[in-house]
Amino acid sequence: MDTVRFIVGVILPYLALGVFAGGMLYRIWVWRKLASPPITLFPAPPDASANAWNTVQEAVLFKSLFRGDRGLWLLAWAFHVVLALILTGHLRVFTHADALLARLGLGEQDIQAMSSGVGGAAGVAILVTAVLLLVRRLTVRRAREISGAGDYFALLLIGAIVVTGNMMRFGAEHFDLNLTRGYFAGLFSFADVSGAPVLQHNVFLLHMGLAWLLVMLLPFSKLLHFGGIFFTHQLIRKH
């Protein structure tokens, strides 16, 4: 078990970040090399400011999806909003964000109550939306036809990360956030974290291992569609 803790807690974080950085550089290079034929569009494409605003609408509001499939739009938009909320909440895990909240007038009990209430609701909401998206892929014919093994694996991986995260929040294995902050501070400073107390928590170890696996998968999967929006929209609308 100590070997597993060393691999997941010490080696995997650096490996995952290296794979992610290399994969992202490759994807950006591919996006920039996309063919841009001299075609004529009708009606004429918008100017630069209108094009930028349209891209923001697509990235934030999923405008085209809303026009095409309202049911899928509702699930997808809710999923991404809750995911963004959860990622923002995880700043407490990596940083001392509590100090900033305290400056805003929140006491320790207020911060914990907000974290428990909002974080708990978000954990349940994202699990429900992930399950519904998976069910849709399995039951809707047109969605099933364009879904591959990678799509199902990504959804199941996200589901497993959410489940293990909820286990830490709602289960019996609780631990002080200061343990995670100390651990990640050690990782960022390249210190020896092999003996970090937080790595003794098996659910945390599993949750983090799955999360790092997702980080490595991102550049090579459809999960990176968000980044591609900015390249493809500029490509299509600049002629």
VENKA-V931282 format. One record per pair of residues at least 4 apart in sequence whose C-alpha atoms are under 6 Angstrom apart, sorted by sequence separation. I is the first residue (numbers start at 1). J is the second residue. D is the distance in whole Angstrom. If there is no record, write none. Layout:
I/J/D
I/J/D
This chain:
5/9/5
6/10/5
7/11/5
8/12/5
12/16/6
16/20/6
19/23/6
20/24/6
46/50/6
47/51/6
56/60/6
57/61/5
58/62/4
65/69/6
66/70/5
72/76/6
73/77/6
74/78/6
91/95/6
102/106/5
106/110/6
113/117/6
114/118/6
115/119/5
116/120/5
126/130/6
136/140/5
147/151/6
153/157/6
166/170/6
167/171/5
181/185/6
186/190/6
204/208/6
229/233/6
233/237/6
234/238/6
7/12/6
46/51/6
58/63/5
92/97/5
101/106/6
102/107/6
168/173/6
186/191/5
218/223/6
137/143/5
138/144/6
218/224/6
66/73/5
137/144/5
65/73/6
179/198/6
82/122/6
164/207/5
161/207/6
79/126/6
79/129/6
94/181/5
93/181/6
6/194/6
45/237/5
24/219/5
16/212/6
20/216/5
23/219/5
19/216/6
16/216/5
8/209/6
